[in-house]
Amino acid sequence: MDRDTLLLRALAQIVSDERLRARFLALTGLDPETLRARAGAPETLEAVGAFLAGHEPDLVAVATALGVEPSALCGPS
């Protein structure tokens, strides 16, 4: 699976969890409508990787939910 697809799946995990969604929106400054419109944009996907890299427990939780190694979500593109 390519990295963009993986980060898009990670974004889906983030927005499905109320706590993660609220934190992601607060840290990125995005609102729900803008996030929906820009979900697949490169800058949004990079924000997902940076968001997860910034808090290891969330990174591990999302990686586990997706069945991937944490480094796949926040490693180099």
N, C-alpha and C positions, 0 to 999 in steps of 0.2 A: 504494500500500500504506500502511495507517495505521501510525503510529509504534509502537503496541503490538505489532502483528504483526512489524514490522521488528526490534524489540528481542527478541522471542521467537525469531526466526530467529538473531539475534546470540548469544543465550544458547545455542542449539543448537550454533553454531560454537565457542563458548567451551568447552562441556563435551565436545566431540569432540576437543579438543586437550589432552593431558595436562598440559602446562605451564600453559596458560591456566586450565584447570579447577582445578588445585591453587592457583594464585594467587587466583582468584576466590573459592574457598571460604575460603581463609585470610583474605582481606581483608574478606569479608562476615560471617564467623563462621558461615555456614551449613554444615550437613552434607549429604551427598548425598540422604538421605531427605527432609529438610526442603525442599531445593531442588526435588526432584521434586514435592512436594506444593504448593509455592507458586510454581511456575514462571511462571504467568500473572498472579500478583498484582501490582497496581500498584507496590508497594514493591520487589518483586524486579526488575521491569522497569526501574525508576528506578536500582536498584543496578547493573544491566547498563550503562546509559548512563554512570553515574558511573565505573564501573570502566574502561570504554573511554576516557572523557575524561581519565582520570588517567595514561594511558600511550600516547602517540601511536603508537609502532610497533605496538602491539596494535590500536589503533583502525583504523589504515590496513590492517593485515592482514585484520581481520574485514570491514571495509567492502569491500575488494577481493574477498574471497571471496563476499560477498553481491551484488556488482555495484552498490554504491551509493556516494554521496559520504560521506566521514567525518562531515560535519556532520549528515547524516540520523540518525546514531546517537547523537549527544551534543548536538545542538542543543536549543533550547527545545521543550517538548512542546506 
